[in-house]
Amino acid sequence: MNIYLDNAATTPQDPRVWSKMHQFHFNEHGYANSSSVHALGIKASSAIEKTRGIVASSVSASPEEVIFVSGGSEANNWVVKSLCLEAKKKKEPFFWISTATEHSSLFQLIDWVRSEGGNVALCPVDRAGRIELNKLDELFRIQKCHLLSFSHANSETGTLQDLSALTALAKERGILVHVDACQSFLKTEIRFQAWNIDYLVLSAHKIHGPKGIGALVKKNSAPLVPLILGGGQESGLRAGTLNTEGIVGFGEAVSLYQNADKEHLNRLRKTFCVKLAEVFSGAVIQGDLERSVPSIINFRMPHIGGKKLMQLLSRKGIFVSTGSACDSGQKTPSRTLTAMGLSAEEALSSLRVSFSRMNTESELDIFFESLLQAIQEEKSGV
Ligand SMILES: Cc1ncc(COP(=O)(O)O)c(C=O)c1O
């Protein structure tokens, strides 16, 4: 028995996505290079443009604003490094504002930016992990800020930032806004154009799509330094033969995502919270359930190590995590949870459970039975 509750790390691919990719490649002869000008190349290129349209409309953007990339990490690196290098070229001191609660593909850029002579400020977050607008306003006054970067939904707690308010505040000062939406994409509304976002980062493998494909949605006026030079693909910004099959799978994953999926996730989360309170009265949920994506729950049970519990559950075929997969090798407490004001001990006793449309209510029953057993084992030192 396997119960997979680590969907914030990645989701299982939907079999319909897999078969669409397979069918496109083999049955429809979609394997040609999309830059080739013969009929099969044109077929591949049309399939790519179809997905571009699907992705654009899912976030209320225009197709020409969508650039295909390998995923969220690439896009996050690309935006920050681009703007830092542009500022350096203009001999301007680059100033980047982000938070301590970001995914490591943003957080680890802090040292890189500093090594390039840039300045970085981390805006404080409140107990729910939400950016404090008055603190951000103060940071904006320090020096000319080039870029504000933050994740729409936090990957450890699911907390949603007030995207439109943050963007409005930054725009009053002409600051570019970069939103990492890997965890919120399709789980809550995103209006790229209406909310005046400059850069939006999406990843297919978080929505039952293939790994290794995602999108950077970029406003036409927002600067971006070419990442790879060569064949001129993606408007000369990212050369290389496009991953047609991955892009087709990405489009299918977006098309398959329904409102019913969001409702299912909401029901799962509600059931989970009710059961958690019934079974463990001392359990504390981190974040703010009112304003978060329904796919992630982060909670702690006092005096029980989260990592140990995760390992005990894994032995029973139940897969959860203690935080972001990219930080899971770390022995230190989660910087997201400590930035939210949790003590190191509290942070180390936290678990992240993340759902997808493939999870069922009966899996939650098994999860809680197994969690009870795991706690007994932990207490008896098994
Ligand atoms: C918030 C966030 N940003 C970025 C990423 C990285 O995305 P990818 O795995 O597509 O590089 C992840 C994935 O873990 C994420 O949760």
The ligand as an SDF file (V2000), in Angstrom:
LIG
                    3D

 16 16  0  0  0  0  0  0  0  0999 V2000
    7.3640   27.4610   -4.6670 C   0  0  0  0  0  0  0  0  0  0  0  0
    8.2490   26.6540   -5.5830 C   0  0  0  0  0  0  0  0  0  0  0  0
    9.0510   27.2920   -6.4370 N   0  0  0  0  0  0  0  0  0  0  0  0
    9.8610   26.6310   -7.2760 C   0  0  0  0  0  0  0  0  0  0  0  0
    9.9000   25.2710   -7.2900 C   0  0  0  0  0  0  0  0  0  0  0  0
   10.8300   24.5690   -8.2280 C   0  0  0  0  0  0  0  0  0  0  0  0
   10.1370   24.1090   -9.3510 O   0  0  0  0  0  0  0  0  0  0  0  0
   10.8030   23.0180  -10.3210 P   0  0  0  0  0  0  0  0  0  0  0  0
   10.8460   21.7430   -9.5580 O   0  0  0  0  0  0  0  0  0  0  0  0
    9.8600   22.9880  -11.4910 O   0  0  0  0  0  0  0  0  0  0  0  0
   12.1320   23.5230  -10.6880 O   0  0  0  0  0  0  0  0  0  0  0  0
    9.0800   24.5530   -6.4110 C   0  0  0  0  0  0  0  0  0  0  0  0
    9.1300   23.0720   -6.3850 C   0  0  0  0  0  0  0  0  0  0  0  0
    9.4280   22.4580   -5.4100 O   0  0  0  0  0  0  0  0  0  0  0  0
    8.2300   25.2700   -5.5260 C   0  0  0  0  0  0  0  0  0  0  0  0
    7.4540   24.6420   -4.6510 O   0  0  0  0  0  0  0  0  0  0  0  0
  1  2  1  0
  2  3  1  0
  2 15  2  0
  3  4  2  0
  4  5  1  0
  5  6  1  0
  5 12  2  0
  6  7  1  0
  7  8  1  0
  8  9  2  0
  8 10  1  0
  8 11  1  0
 12 13  1  0
 12 15  1  0
 13 14  2  0
 15 16  1  0
M  END
$$$$
